[in-house]
Amino acid sequence: MRKQNHSIPGLKYDSRLINSVIRSRKYKRPNAQKAGIFAAAAIMPGEDSREYQELLIELMDEWKPAGPTLREGVIDLADWIWKRRRLRKFIQTQLIGGMFHPSSPAFNEAWGFMVFTHCLHTEPETCFEKHANKHLRPVKINYLKQKFPRSNYQSTSQWVEAITKEIFSVLIPAVQGERVPEPGQEQMMETLRRWKDDRQVAATILQAVELLDYEFKQSELLEQRIERKTKSLFQLKTMEQMLGQT
């Protein structure tokens, strides 16, 4: 959306701090913090209320409302923009989430093997019970248990080494199409942080066609509401300026 210049010559406004906005004579509202402008937005768990406050400060600074009608309109606009941001974060979370769940068609199996190997080295005695279902598909769990029963090895370290070798020399190359060298613990964690798989991203997108369609429709609705609210604010701003000149 093209940014418009809504400033009105001769209208002074100081937005350095939110407290100055609330206490300004142009924004007289008793107990504003408790019952006023920041009570407008419904902040969901995990969202940062400070981000909403910063958004509202920016919009107040852009529109510079001198009266309650325009001020309420700016708050409404902040709410719609906030909901649009929330929608984008939700869609992004949904798209990424499928890559880390073994039950998802978009599951990044190579990434799961890497994480499980890390768990195997840090918690060898309990890794299958505590972590296997989170990072491996059931068929691969059964495969490893049957091929590497703990009773066949004299020490835990030998058992862990055998499974690790199988994962990096057989299982990961089977899903990646190439051999992956066995890294040390530090290298493994670095690989986990940087691991990217274009094919899994493509699979996630294919799986999320309905989700993306939902995003498109909802984004259109939010854009329309934001556009209507912006036009309404511009009209209110014009009226406010005219009233101030009479």
C-alpha positions in Angstrom: 0.0 0.0 0.0 1.4 3.4 -0.9 2.3 5.5 2.0 0.5 8.8 2.1 1.5 11.9 3.8 -1.2 12.7 6.3 0.6 15.5 8.1 -1.3 18.8 8.5 0.8 22.0 8.5 0.8 23.8 11.8 -0.3 20.8 13.9 2.3 20.1 16.5 2.7 16.6 18.1 5.4 15.0 20.2 5.7 11.2 20.0 9.0 10.5 21.6 7.5 8.4 24.4 4.2 6.7 24.8 3.7 8.3 28.1 3.9 11.7 26.5 1.3 10.6 24.0 -1.1 9.6 26.7 -0.5 12.6 28.9 -0.6 15.2 26.0 -3.4 17.7 26.2 -4.4 16.7 22.7 -4.9 13.1 24.1 -6.8 13.8 27.3 -8.1 10.5 28.5 -8.1 9.8 32.3 -6.6 6.4 33.2 -5.6 5.8 29.6 -3.3 3.0 30.5 -5.9 1.0 32.3 -9.0 1.7 30.3 -7.8 3.5 27.2 -5.9 3.0 24.0 -3.9 -0.1 24.8 -7.0 -2.0 26.0 -8.2 -2.0 22.4 -6.1 -4.9 21.1 -6.5 -8.5 22.2 -3.0 -9.7 22.8 -2.7 -13.4 22.4 -0.4 -15.6 24.5 3.1 -15.4 23.0 2.5 -12.0 21.4 4.6 -9.0 22.5 2.3 -6.2 23.7 5.2 -3.8 23.2 5.1 -4.4 19.4 1.5 -3.4 19.4 2.3 -0.3 21.4 5.0 0.7 19.0 2.6 0.2 16.1 0.0 2.4 17.7 2.6 5.1 18.5 3.7 5.1 14.8 0.1 5.4 13.6 -0.7 8.2 16.2 2.4 10.0 15.0 1.3 9.6 11.4 -2.3 10.7 11.8 -1.9 13.1 14.8 -5.5 13.0 16.0 -6.6 16.0 17.9 -10.0 14.6 19.0 -11.5 11.4 20.3 -13.3 10.3 17.0 -10.1 10.3 14.9 -8.2 8.8 17.8 -10.6 5.9 18.0 -10.3 5.4 14.2 -6.5 5.2 14.5 -6.9 2.5 17.2 -9.2 0.5 14.9 -6.6 0.8 12.1 -3.9 -0.5 14.5 -6.1 -3.4 15.4 -6.6 -4.4 11.7 -2.9 -4.1 10.9 -2.1 -6.1 14.0 -4.5 -8.9 12.9 -2.8 -9.0 9.5 0.6 -9.4 11.1 -0.8 -12.1 13.3 -2.2 -14.0 10.3 1.2 -13.9 8.5 2.9 -15.3 11.6 0.3 -18.0 11.9 0.7 -19.1 8.3 4.5 -19.1 8.6 4.3 -21.2 11.7 2.0 -23.7 10.1 4.2 -24.0 7.0 7.4 -24.5 9.0 5.8 -26.8 11.6 5.1 -29.6 9.2 8.8 -30.1 8.6 9.4 -31.2 12.2 6.6 -33.6 12.7 7.1 -37.3 11.7 3.4 -37.7 11.0 3.5 -34.9 8.4 4.0 -35.6 4.7 6.4 -32.6 4.7 8.5 -34.1 7.5 12.2 -33.5 7.0 13.4 -37.0 7.8 17.1 -36.2 7.5 16.7 -33.4 10.0 14.9 -35.9 12.3 17.7 -38.4 12.1 20.2 -35.6 13.0 18.3 -34.6 16.1 17.7 -38.2 17.2 21.4 -38.9 16.8 22.2 -36.0 19.1 19.7 -37.3 21.7 21.3 -40.8 21.3 24.6 -39.3 22.3 23.4 -37.2 25.2 20.7 -39.6 26.6 21.6 -43.0 25.3 19.6 -45.1 27.9 16.3 -43.3 27.4 16.5 -41.8 23.9 14.2 -44.3 22.3 11.5 -44.0 24.9 11.7 -40.2 25.3 12.7 -38.9 21.8 12.2 -41.4 19.1 8.6 -40.7 18.4 9.3 -37.0 18.2 12.0 -37.3 15.6 11.6 -40.5 13.7 8.8 -42.2 11.8 7.6 -45.5 13.3 9.0 -47.7 10.6 12.5 -46.3 11.2 12.2 -46.8 14.9 11.3 -50.4 14.5 14.1 -50.8 12.0 16.7 -49.5 14.4 15.4 -51.5 17.3 15.4 -54.8 15.4 18.8 -54.3 13.7 20.5 -53.0 16.9 19.1 -54.6 20.0 20.9 -53.3 23.1 21.5 -56.8 24.4 23.9 -57.5 21.4 26.4 -54.9 22.6 28.7 -55.1 25.6 28.7 -51.3 26.2 26.4 -48.4 25.6 29.0 -46.6 23.7 29.4 -49.5 21.2 25.6 -49.6 20.7 25.4 -45.8 20.2 28.3 -45.9 17.7 26.7 -48.7 15.7 23.4 -46.9 15.4 25.1 -43.6 14.6 27.1 -45.2 11.8 23.9 -46.7 10.3 22.1 -43.4 10.4 24.8 -41.5 8.7 26.0 -44.1 6.2 22.7 -45.7 5.3 19.5 -43.9 6.5 20.3 -40.3 5.8 21.8 -40.9 2.4 18.7 -42.9 1.5 16.5 -39.8 2.0 19.0 -37.2 0.8 20.5 -39.1 -2.1 24.1 -38.6 -1.0 26.5 -39.6 1.7 26.7 -37.4 4.8 29.9 -37.5 6.9 29.6 -38.2 10.6 30.3 -35.0 12.4 31.3 -34.4 16.0 28.8 -33.1 18.5 29.6 -29.4 17.8 29.5 -29.9 14.1 26.3 -31.8 14.4 24.6 -29.0 16.3 25.9 -26.5 13.7 24.5 -28.7 10.9 21.1 -28.9 12.7 20.9 -25.1 12.9 21.8 -24.6 9.2 19.9 -27.6 7.8 17.8 -26.7 4.8 16.1 -28.9 2.3 14.4 -27.4 -0.7 12.5 -30.6 -1.5 10.9 -30.5 1.9 9.9 -26.9 1.5 8.2 -27.8 -1.8 6.4 -30.7 -0.1 5.2 -28.4 2.7 3.8 -25.9 0.2 2.0 -28.7 -1.7 0.6 -29.9 1.6 -0.5 -26.4 2.6 -2.5 -25.5 -0.5 -5.7 -25.1 1.5 -3.8 -23.1 4.2 -2.3 -20.8 1.6 -5.7 -20.3 0.0 -7.1 -19.4 3.4 -4.2 -16.9 3.9 -5.0 -15.3 0.5 -8.7 -14.9 1.3 -8.2 -13.6 4.8 -5.4 -11.2 3.6 -7.8 -9.8 1.0 -10.4 -9.1 3.7 -7.9 -7.5 6.0 -6.5 -5.3 3.2 -10.0 -4.2 2.3 -10.8 -3.3 5.9 -7.5 -1.5 6.3 -8.0 0.5 3.1 -11.6 1.5 4.1 -10.4 2.5 7.5 -7.5 4.6 6.0 -10.0 6.4 3.8 -12.3 7.0 6.8 -9.4 8.4 8.8 -8.4 10.7 6.0 -12.0 12.1 5.9 -12.0 12.5 9.7 -8.7 14.2 9.6 -10.0 16.7 7.0 -13.0 17.4 9.1 -10.9 17.8 12.2 -8.7 20.3 10.5 -11.7 22.3 9.2 -13.3 22.4 12.7 -10.0 23.6 14.1 -10.0 26.5 11.7 -13.4 27.7 12.6 
